[in-house]
Amino acid sequence: GMMRMPHAPSAAAHEFFGVHVPFLAWLDIHGLEWRPGEARIELVLRPELHNSLSAAHGGVVCTVLDVAMAAAARSDDPAMRVVTVDMSVQFMRPGIGTLLAVGRTTTVTRSFAFCEAEIRDPAGLLVARGSGVFKRVKPGRGDGDG
């Protein structure tokens, strides 16, 4: 089934699909939908997240793609944690306004999830796309998360 996340600013922003990620709370990334194999998130850009051309900084774009893919990578098991192993990004056009991202799994094994994601602007134009490989870990092993 699909879990719809509340679009509440403070408390809900700190729980990202069941995991507390301080960096994502600070960025104010919101989870919109989370279902097996897919995650949808959004980020309303603010001036501190811009580059010198008043568009989304590339690091922000990479983070949004990473988060969307990571959420998809653990979408079959909420207790799962994932660590980014490899990631590739293509930038198509400047990100402005609100970044809407969809992450999907393409292949999931016991240890790894292979994913892809795309970001679109409010007009539906493709801002960036990415692909990534994520190591799936059960918490409590001292591995990273995010």
KOLMARFI-106210 format. One record per residue (C-alpha): z negated, x, y; residue in three letters. Coordinates in Angstrom, 2 decimals. Each point is the difference from the previous one (the first is absolute). Example, Ala and Ser with C-alpha at 12.3 -4.5 7.8 and 13.67 -1.06 7.14 Angstrom:
<recs>
REC      zz      xx      yy resn
REC   -7.80   12.30   -4.50  Ala
REC    0.66    1.37    3.44  Ser
</recs>
This chain:
<recs>
REC      zz      xx      yy resn
REC    0.00    0.00    0.00  Gly
REC    0.15    0.92    3.65  Met
REC   -3.03    0.87    2.07  Met
REC    0.36   -0.80    3.70  Arg
REC   -2.10    2.24    2.16  Met
REC   -1.75   -1.31    3.10  Pro
REC    1.42    1.28    3.27  His
REC   -3.42    0.70    1.50  Ala
REC   -0.35    3.03    2.26  Pro
REC   -3.28    1.77   -0.74  Ser
REC   -1.63   -0.48   -3.40  Ala
REC    3.11   -0.92   -1.99  Ala
REC    1.92    2.98    1.38  Ala
REC   -2.56    2.33   -1.58  His
REC    0.60   -1.41   -3.47  Glu
REC    3.57    0.78   -0.92  Phe
REC    0.81   -1.96   -3.15  Phe
REC   -3.51    0.66   -1.24  Gly
REC   -0.27    3.64    1.08  Val
REC   -1.64    1.42    3.12  His
REC    2.34    2.56    1.60  Val
REC   -1.42    1.11    3.37  Pro
REC    3.34    1.36    1.26  Phe
REC    1.75   -3.32   -0.63  Leu
REC   -2.80   -1.89    1.72  Ala
REC    0.38    2.27    3.03  Trp
REC    3.77   -0.51    0.07  Leu
REC   -0.67   -3.75   -0.37  Asp
REC    2.46   -0.46   -2.87  Ile
REC   -0.22   -3.51   -1.44  His
REC    0.75   -1.04   -3.56  Gly
REC    2.03   -3.21   -0.03  Leu
REC    0.88   -0.62   -3.66  Glu
REC   -0.86    1.74   -3.24  Trp
REC    1.47   -0.96   -3.35  Arg
REC    0.92    1.91   -3.15  Pro
REC    2.67    2.53    0.93  Gly
REC    0.08   -0.75    3.71  Glu
REC   -2.04    0.34    3.18  Ala
REC    0.75   -1.13    3.56  Arg
REC   -1.79    1.50    2.97  Ile
REC    0.36    0.10    3.77  Glu
REC   -1.01    2.20    2.90  Leu
REC    0.08   -1.13    3.63  Val
REC    0.90    3.15    1.91  Leu
REC   -2.13    1.11    2.93  Arg
REC    0.64    2.85    2.47  Pro
REC   -2.10    2.60   -1.86  Glu
REC    2.30   -0.37   -3.02  Leu
REC    3.19    0.73    1.97  His
REC    2.04    3.17    0.30  Asn
REC    1.33    1.27    3.36  Ser
REC    2.82   -2.57   -0.15  Leu
REC   -2.39   -3.00   -0.15  Ser
REC    0.84   -0.75   -3.62  Ala
REC   -2.13    0.31   -3.14  Ala
REC   -0.87    3.63   -0.73  His
REC    1.58    1.24   -3.23  Gly
REC   -3.42    0.67   -1.46  Gly
REC   -0.92   -3.64    0.53  Val
REC    3.26   -1.13   -1.62  Val
REC   -0.69    2.27   -3.00  Cys
REC   -3.52   -1.33   -0.30  Thr
REC    1.12   -3.64    0.03  Val
REC    2.56    0.70   -2.74  Leu
REC   -2.61    1.94   -1.99  Asp
REC   -2.55   -2.80    0.26  Val
REC    2.49   -2.69   -1.02  Ala
REC    1.06    2.02   -3.05  Met
REC   -3.56    0.97   -0.93  Ala
REC   -1.09   -3.64    0.13  Ala
REC    2.91   -0.97   -2.24  Ala
REC   -0.85    2.88   -2.34  Ala
REC   -3.45   -1.49   -0.72  Arg
REC    0.98   -3.66    0.27  Ser
REC   -0.26   -0.64   -3.75  Asp
REC   -3.64    1.12   -0.08  Asp
REC   -2.26   -0.35    3.06  Pro
REC   -2.44    2.54   -1.46  Ala
REC    2.74    2.64   -0.08  Met
REC    0.20    2.74    2.60  Arg
REC    3.11    2.03    0.78  Val
REC    0.77    3.40    1.46  Val
REC    3.34    0.81    1.62  Thr
REC    1.76    2.75   -1.96  Val
REC    3.44   -0.02    1.63  Asp
REC    1.65   -1.91    2.81  Met
REC    3.40   -0.13    1.70  Ser
REC    0.77   -1.81    3.25  Val
REC    3.16   -0.90    1.88  Gln
REC   -0.24   -1.10    3.64  Phe
REC    2.71   -2.42    1.13  Met
REC   -1.05   -1.18    3.44  Arg
REC   -3.00    0.08    2.33  Pro
REC   -2.95   -2.14   -1.01  Gly
REC   -1.09   -2.34    2.78  Ile
REC   -2.34   -2.98    0.26  Gly
REC   -1.33   -0.92   -3.42  Thr
REC    0.89    1.98   -3.11  Leu
REC    0.37   -2.21   -3.09  Leu
REC    0.08    1.87   -3.29  Ala
REC    0.66   -1.00   -3.59  Val
REC   -0.89    2.35   -2.85  Gly
REC    1.16   -0.52   -3.59  Arg
REC   -0.43    1.74   -3.31  Thr
REC    3.15    1.01   -1.85  Thr
REC   -1.68    1.54   -3.06  Thr
REC   -3.65    0.08   -1.01  Val
REC   -1.45    2.10   -2.81  Thr
REC   -3.62    0.52   -0.98  Arg
REC   -0.30    3.01    2.29  Ser
REC    2.66   -0.46    2.67  Phe
REC    1.63   -2.62    2.18  Ala
REC    3.46    0.52    1.49  Phe
REC    0.45   -2.05    3.14  Cys
REC    2.23   -0.78    2.95  Glu
REC   -0.69   -1.57    3.37  Ala
REC    1.73   -1.06    3.17  Glu
REC   -1.10   -0.78    3.53  Ile
REC    1.72   -2.57    2.17  Arg
REC   -0.52   -0.81    3.65  Asp
REC   -0.61   -3.51    1.36  Pro
REC    3.80   -0.57    0.17  Ala
REC    0.29    0.82   -3.70  Gly
REC    1.77    3.31    0.60  Leu
REC   -0.71    2.86   -2.42  Leu
REC   -2.21    2.61    1.68  Val
REC   -0.68    2.29   -2.96  Ala
REC   -0.08    0.11   -3.76  Arg
REC   -1.78    2.19   -2.47  Gly
REC   -0.61    0.73   -3.63  Ser
REC   -3.05    1.51   -1.60  Gly
REC   -1.82    0.99   -3.16  Val
REC   -3.66   -0.90   -0.33  Phe
REC   -2.54    1.25   -2.54  Lys
REC   -2.09   -2.88   -1.33  Arg
REC   -3.68    0.83   -0.43  Val
REC   -3.09   -1.95   -0.92  Lys
REC   -2.75    0.47    2.62  Pro
REC   -2.96    2.27   -0.68  Gly
REC    1.97    3.04   -1.10  Arg
REC   -0.22    1.82    3.30  Gly
REC    3.68   -0.57    0.76  Asp
REC    1.18   -0.93    3.47  Gly
REC    1.09   -3.39    1.21  Asp
REC    2.10   -1.36    2.80  Gly
</recs>
